[in-house]
Amino acid sequence: MNRKTKVAILFGGRSSEHEVSLRSAKNIVDVMDKDLFEPVLIGIDKAGKWYHQAESMKLVNATDAKLVALQDTSTEVIISQNTDSHYITPSFENSPITKIDVIFPVLHGMFGEDGAVQGLAKLANLPCVGPGILGSAVGMDKDIMKRILRDAKIGVAPGVTIRRHQRDRFNYQDIEQELGNELFIKPVNLGSSVGISFTTNEEEFEAGLDKAFEFDVKVLVESKVIGRELECAVLGNENPLTSIPGEVIPKSWYSYESKYLDESGAKLEIPAKLTEEEVKRIQKISVETYEVLECCGMTRVDMFMTESGDLIINEVNTLPGFTSISMYPTLWEHSGISKKELVTKLINFAIEKHEQTNALKFTAEM
C-alpha cells in the first residue's frame, strides 16, 4: 500500500487577512481526499509563530468570520531545512514530529502570498502549491504587475504610484486632472480590498492616502473603471485550464466585508451572462495574464469589461480564498471540478512543477 502524501497546510499568518486564511484552510482540510493525502496542520499566529495542530484544526469561534482564531498554540514548530528529508520539529528540540512532502500555503496577503513562504519551500527543496517566488511577488505588487501587463499590451486602469517619502511631490489637482475625481487608493502590496478607499474630492483623497500608507510604503491611485466586474479562475502549469467566467455584482464596491464577511454583500453570477465570443476573450486574456506574470498552479484573474467590450485587468490573486463564498473554488465547481478534485489537482501540480525544476541542471559541467 502506498504511503499517503503528507501535506503541510500553513494557515493564519501575520497578514490582515489572518481570519480569512483560517476559514479557507478549514474548508480545504474538510474536502481534502484523505485516501491520498494526510494533512499536517500548522497554524501561524499574528506574531508569526508556527504551531503544530496535532489532532485537528482547532479554532475558537470557528463560525464567526470576524472573531475566528487559533486555539491550539501548545507546540511551537519549525520546518527543517534538510533538502533530502523534511520534518517539522519543536522549536527547542531536535526530535522530529512528522515528515512532510508538500507545502500548501493557505496564507492570503503578506508573508504567504508574496513569495516569502515560496522562498522557504525552495530553500528546503519542497513542492509548494501555487505560483513560485516570482509569480507570487509580482502578483502581490500591483505596481510591478501593472508595469509588466502594460509592456505585454494588456489593458490596465490608468493610475499613478506614490511612495510615502515622495507624497509631497504629488498635487491633488494634477492627479484629478489626469485621472478624474473618482479614484481608488490602494496599498500596493495588500489584497482583498484591505486598506482601499474610494474618493471623490481632495479631503477624501488625503484621508485615503493616510489610510493606505498605514498598510504599505507604496500606494496606487487609479481611475475608476466603469464596467462589469468579471473573474476567471486559472489552473495548471503548462497549458493551464480556465474556468467559466463569473461576475461580481456588489452593492457598492467589492470591499473586504463583501468578499468574506457578508454573504449578501455582493451577488455572484456564475456563469456570467456573456456571449460565447466574450467568454473566449476573457479566458484568453486570463491565460495571457497568468503566463506573462509567471504564474503556475493557480491564480484568479479579476478584470473589468467596459461598455465598448474592452477588458481591463484589475488584479490577480495567486492564493485565492477557499471560504464558502470564495470565487475561485466556486468557479471551478460550476466548471465541473469539485472542491475535492480541485485540491487534489493543486497538490499534484505543485509536485509536477517541483519535479520539473529538480530535473534541470544547477551547475555547469566541468
Secondary structure as UniProt FT lines:
FT   STRAND          5..12
FT   TURN            16..17
FT   HELIX           18..31
FT   TURN            34..36
FT   STRAND          37..44
FT   TURN            46..47
FT   STRAND          50..53
FT   STRAND          59..60
FT   TURN            61..63
FT   TURN            65..67
FT   STRAND          69..70
FT   STRAND          76..79
FT   STRAND          87..90
FT   TURN            91..92
FT   STRAND          98..99
FT   STRAND          102..106
FT   TURN            110..112
FT   HELIX           116..124
FT   HELIX           133..140
FT   HELIX           142..151
FT   TURN            152..153
FT   STRAND          159..163
FT   HELIX           164..169
FT   HELIX           172..179
FT   STRAND          183..187
FT   TURN            188..189
FT   TURN            192..195
FT   STRAND          197..199
FT   HELIX           202..213
FT   TURN            214..215
FT   STRAND          218..223
FT   STRAND          228..236
FT   STRAND          241..242
FT   STRAND          246..250
FT   HELIX           257..261
FT   TURN            263..264
FT   STRAND          266..269
FT   HELIX           276..292
FT   TURN            293..294
FT   STRAND          297..305
FT   TURN            307..308
FT   STRAND          311..317
FT   TURN            324..325
FT   HELIX           327..334
FT   TURN            335..336
FT   HELIX           339..358
//
